[in-house]
């Protein structure tokens, strides 16, 4: 199951009575269990991502209805979840998408890598700040390719001197 690391804490879905999120703080070596906002049916429809230093969960079960939920974990003592509803442009909601990957890029966009019906891939990019969408076409892949995931690594460089 994919995980995400934010400021030295690793987050991952786990089944402990119900589906929960388990955290592992690399520095202190402490483990914590975070309850979810509801009991989730299948982890298949959910993805963990980091957006601007916060853990978020993408819930894309309602994509074909024209939206998806972005659940944000607030770092309060109660660890409360805040729901953000994001509308999906009508041209993309006609059927359930086949996502190859999700990630946050260094420009503040959530990138959805989608397998289209013809075997083509495209990236649907949602800018969290501007609340706008854009499309990136991926060209040059061999016909019939089966891409199961694309991963993003963002490194911050601090100048010395």
Secondary structure per residue as TSV (DSSP state, phi and psi in degrees):
chain	resnum	aa	ss	phi	psi
A	1	X	-	360.0	128.9
A	2	X	-	-62.9	150.8
A	3	X	E	-128.8	171.5
A	4	X	E	-136.7	143.7
A	5	X	E	-114.9	126.4
A	6	X	E	-129.9	117.3
A	7	X	T	50.5	43.2
A	8	X	T	82.5	7.3
A	9	X	E	-114.7	126.0
A	10	X	E	-95.0	130.2
A	11	X	E	-114.4	137.5
A	12	X	E	-153.4	143.2
A	13	X	E	-66.8	145.4
A	14	X	E	-152.2	151.2
A	15	X	E	-99.3	110.5
A	16	X	S	-132.8	97.0
A	17	X	S	65.3	-66.0
A	18	X	S	-119.7	174.6
A	19	X	E	-69.3	129.3
A	20	X	E	-137.1	179.7
A	21	X	E	-114.8	129.1
A	22	X	E	-103.2	135.8
A	23	X	E	-114.1	147.4
A	24	X	E	-132.2	114.5
A	25	X	E	-84.5	113.6
A	26	X	T	-63.0	-38.3
A	27	X	T	-70.6	-50.8
A	28	X	T	-90.1	-11.2
A	29	X	T	60.0	31.4
A	30	X	E	-96.0	144.8
A	31	X	E	-112.0	139.6
A	32	X	E	-137.8	149.2
A	33	X	E	-111.5	129.0
A	34	X	E	-111.5	125.0
A	35	X	-	-73.0	147.3
A	36	X	-	-88.5	168.7
A	37	X	S	-68.3	-28.3
A	38	X	S	-146.8	169.1
A	39	X	-	-77.8	119.3
A	40	X	-	-86.5	142.0
A	41	X	S	-75.9	-60.3
A	42	X	-	-130.4	134.9
A	43	X	G	-69.7	-13.3
A	44	X	G	-55.7	-33.3
A	45	X	G	-92.1	10.1
A	46	X	E	-128.6	143.3
A	47	X	E	-135.8	138.2
A	48	X	E	-88.8	133.9
A	49	X	E	-143.4	163.7
A	50	X	E	-107.9	128.4
A	51	X	E	-130.5	116.1
A	52	X	T	51.8	44.6
A	53	X	T	80.9	3.9
A	54	X	E	-118.8	148.3
A	55	X	E	-75.8	133.5
A	56	X	E	-133.8	150.8
A	57	X	E	-120.1	124.9
A	58	X	E	-89.2	125.9
A	59	X	E	-115.5	102.6
A	60	X	-	-105.8	24.8
A	61	X	T	-61.2	-31.6
A	62	X	T	-98.5	16.4
A	63	X	G	-52.6	-46.2
A	64	X	G	-69.3	-16.2
A	65	X	G	-85.4	-5.8
A	66	X	T	106.2	11.6
A	67	X	E	-158.7	169.1
A	68	X	E	-141.1	159.5
A	69	X	E	-99.4	140.5
A	70	X	E	-119.3	110.1
A	71	X	E	-94.3	128.8
A	72	X	E	-112.9	127.1
A	73	X	E	-85.7	114.2
A	74	X	-	-82.6	137.5
A	75	X	-	-85.9	48.0
A	76	X	S	-88.5	165.7
A	77	X	T	-57.8	-29.8
A	78	X	T	-82.5	-11.3
A	79	X	-	55.9	59.9
A	80	X	-	-86.6	152.8
A	81	X	E	-103.1	135.1
A	82	X	E	-111.8	134.3
A	83	X	E	-98.1	132.4
A	84	X	E	-123.8	124.7
A	85	X	E	-96.9	127.4
A	86	X	E	-118.5	121.9
A	87	X	E	-73.7	142.9
A	88	X	-	-105.7	129.0
A	89	X	-	-54.0	141.6
A	90	X	G	-58.2	-29.2
A	91	X	G	-68.2	-16.8
A	92	X	G	-103.8	-4.5
A	93	X	-	-100.5	10.1
A	94	X	S	-66.9	-28.0
A	95	X	S	-152.1	168.0
A	96	X	-	-66.7	125.5
A	97	X	-	-74.7	157.3
A	98	X	E	-108.9	94.7
A	99	X	E	-79.4	133.9
A	100	X	E	-92.8	-29.5
A	101	X	E	-167.2	158.7
A	102	X	E	-135.5	140.0
A	103	X	E	-163.8	166.3
A	104	X	E	-102.8	126.5
A	105	X	-	-88.8	175.2
A	106	X	T	-74.8	-6.5
A	107	X	T	-97.7	3.6
A	108	X	S	87.9	24.5
A	109	X	E	-111.4	140.2
A	110	X	E	-85.2	125.2
A	111	X	E	-107.3	123.2
A	112	X	E	-106.0	115.0
A	113	X	E	-91.8	118.5
A	114	X	E	-118.7	133.3
A	115	X	E	-82.9	119.5
A	116	X	-	-86.5	170.8
A	117	X	T	-62.4	-30.7
A	118	X	T	-86.2	7.6
A	119	X	S	87.7	1.2
A	120	X	-	-81.6	156.1
A	121	X	E	-111.6	148.6
A	122	X	E	-145.0	163.6
A	123	X	E	-113.4	123.0
A	124	X	E	-98.5	120.5
A	125	X	E	-112.1	125.7
A	126	X	E	-112.8	118.9
A	127	X	E	-83.6	113.4
A	128	X	T	-65.9	-36.2
A	129	X	T	-75.3	-49.8
A	130	X	T	-82.3	-13.9
A	131	X	T	55.9	50.9
A	132	X	E	-136.5	158.8
A	133	X	E	-111.7	154.0
A	134	X	E	-150.7	161.8
A	135	X	E	-118.3	137.9
A	136	X	E	-120.4	126.3
A	137	X	E	-89.4	141.1
A	138	X	-	-105.0	118.4
A	139	X	-	-114.7	158.8
A	140	X	-	92.5	3.0
A	141	X	-	-82.1	145.0
A	142	X	-	-62.1	146.7
A	143	X	T	-60.9	141.7
A	144	X	T	77.9	12.6
A	145	X	-	-66.7	144.3
A	146	X	-	-117.8	98.5
A	147	X	-	-91.5	120.7
A	148	X	-	-97.9	-12.3
A	149	X	-	-178.6	144.7
A	150	X	-	-127.6	132.8
A	151	X	-	-116.2	151.3
A	152	X	-	-122.5	135.5
A	153	X	-	-125.8	121.1
A	154	X	-	-113.8	126.1
A	155	X	-	-114.9	136.7
A	156	X	-	-98.1	131.0
A	157	X	-	-108.0	132.4
A	158	X	-	-112.0	122.2
A	159	X	-	-70.7	140.8
A	160	X	-	-104.6	142.1
A	161	X	-	106.1	360.0
